[in-house]
Amino acid sequence: DAGITQSPRHKVTETGTPVTLRCHQTENHRYMYWYRQDPGHGLRLIHYSYGVKDTDKGEVSDGYSVSRSKTEDFLLTLESATSSQTSVYFCAISESESQYFGPGTRLTVL
Amino acid sequence: GESVGLHLPTLSVQEGDNSIINCAYSNSASDYFIWYKQESGKGPQFIIDIRSNMDKRQGQRVTVLLNKTVKHLSLQIAATQPGDSAVYFCADSQGGSEKLVFGKGTKLTVNP
């Protein structure tokens, strides 16, 4: 499982509330990623990080922000959650060119 | 732009048969390809990868074939088992890029 954990694993929240998802890795990988997975869309990249405090946007970054203050943790924040952000969120790390995924967080925004 | 897709959204096979899952990619500059397996409620699991300087690569019960001429990738699973039931999807990247482009997936169902 590449030493990746995500928390929480499930969350239900209301529209307009802030939400932070956490990804934690234990193997000191430089690259970390946040994806969302929705039916009919496959995995879409939200943001990624190539080092501490180094992040960049993916294809669906609107409404999301990230932070990486230490190598092992990559946080995804929804400043004001909307129903369109109901999804399953996956964190991944990169080893060589391959990516390895965490178990996912199912987020429901009511 | 880049896109990675699959020919069939679902595939149903009998236990013990061989399965073939296909993938088409559009970026002729892609040089690295991965197959993932995703079981219900779990994260994608790396199965096998292949670089563009190879046509075929074998793993345990799985083989990936790459046809660069027609930009086609396939995953063959030998002696398919019920535990192989999952969604399979491919991904590609270009020139050592850390970004992968993912296909939508094919759902494989193995009937006993």
Interface residues (C-beta under 8 A of the other chain):
Chain A: Y31 G40 H41 G42 L43 R44 L45 Y48 Y50 G58 F90 S94 E97 S98 Q99 Y100 F101 G102 P103 G104
Chain B: Y32 I34 Y36 G41 K42 G43 P44 Q45 F46 D49 F89 A91 S93 G96 E98 K99 L100 F102 G103 K104 G105
